[in-house]
Amino acid sequence: MATVLAVGVGVAAAAFFGRAGLLALRRTRGTATNSLGKPFYKGGFEKTMTRREAALILETSERGGTKEMVRKKHRQMMLANHPDRGGSPYLATKINEAKEVMEKTG
């Protein structure tokens, strides 16, 4: 029984330290990741919104988005971030600005 317990603890420790090592390696390379290990956009908002930034905000593709898809994504984002529901007024204005940029240039 003690050997089974020791093997289990050893496997758990190896998994824990292996993951910690991989995260440390990624940090030294400079790639920011989320909890699933996928890279995410690191940085704030630009002074003037570009189409790329608008697509990142609305979680759509830069080129392949239709107006209907942009409206749908805008609605989803506003439901989650509306100031009347406890969201940030600043984020709400950025989401609205992103929708305008995507519709204007699309």
C-alpha positions in Angstrom: 0.0 0.0 0.0 2.8 2.4 0.8 4.5 1.8 -2.6 1.2 2.7 -4.4 0.9 5.9 -2.4 4.6 6.8 -3.0 4.2 6.2 -6.8 1.1 8.4 -6.8 2.8 11.2 -5.0 5.8 10.9 -7.3 3.6 11.1 -10.4 1.7 14.1 -9.0 5.0 15.9 -8.1 6.4 15.2 -11.6 3.3 16.7 -13.3 3.3 19.7 -11.0 7.0 20.5 -11.5 6.9 19.7 -15.2 4.1 22.2 -15.8 5.9 24.8 -13.7 9.0 24.2 -15.8 7.1 24.7 -19.0 5.5 27.9 -17.8 9.0 29.2 -16.7 10.4 28.4 -20.1 7.6 30.3 -21.8 8.1 33.3 -19.6 11.8 33.4 -20.5 10.9 33.3 -24.2 8.5 36.2 -23.6 5.3 34.6 -24.8 2.3 35.4 -22.6 -0.2 32.6 -22.3 -3.6 32.1 -20.7 -4.5 29.2 -18.4 -4.9 26.9 -21.4 -1.5 27.6 -22.7 -2.6 29.6 -25.7 -1.0 33.0 -26.5 -3.1 36.0 -25.9 -2.9 39.7 -26.9 -0.6 41.5 -24.5 -1.0 45.2 -24.3 -3.5 48.1 -23.9 -5.6 50.0 -26.4 -4.0 52.0 -29.2 -4.6 55.7 -29.5 -6.7 55.4 -32.6 -8.5 52.2 -33.1 -7.4 50.1 -36.1 -9.3 47.3 -37.8 -7.0 44.7 -36.2 -7.7 46.1 -32.7 -11.4 46.2 -33.4 -11.3 42.6 -34.5 -9.5 41.6 -31.3 -12.1 43.4 -29.2 -15.1 41.8 -30.9 -13.3 38.4 -31.2 -13.9 38.3 -35.0 -11.6 37.8 -38.0 -10.1 40.9 -39.4 -11.2 40.2 -43.0 -13.9 37.6 -43.0 -16.5 39.2 -40.7 -19.9 40.0 -42.1 -21.9 42.9 -40.7 -24.4 40.5 -39.2 -21.6 38.7 -37.4 -20.1 42.0 -36.1 -23.6 43.0 -34.8 -24.0 39.7 -33.1 -20.6 39.8 -31.4 -21.2 43.5 -30.4 -24.4 42.5 -28.8 -22.8 39.6 -26.9 -20.0 41.9 -25.7 -22.3 44.7 -24.6 -24.6 42.3 -22.7 -21.5 41.2 -20.7 -19.9 44.7 -20.3 -22.8 47.2 -20.2 -22.4 49.8 -17.5 -26.0 49.4 -16.3 -25.2 45.8 -15.5 -22.0 46.5 -13.6 -19.6 46.8 -16.6 -17.1 49.4 -17.3 -18.2 52.6 -19.2 -14.7 52.7 -20.8 -14.9 49.2 -22.1 -18.4 49.8 -23.4 -17.2 52.8 -25.4 -14.3 50.7 -26.8 -16.7 48.0 -27.8 -19.0 50.5 -29.6 -16.0 52.1 -31.3 -14.8 48.6 -32.4 -18.3 48.0 -34.0 -18.2 51.3 -35.8 -14.7 50.6 -37.2 -15.6 47.1 -38.3 -18.8 48.3 -40.0 -17.2 51.3 -41.6 -14.3 49.5 -43.1 -16.1 46.3 -43.8 
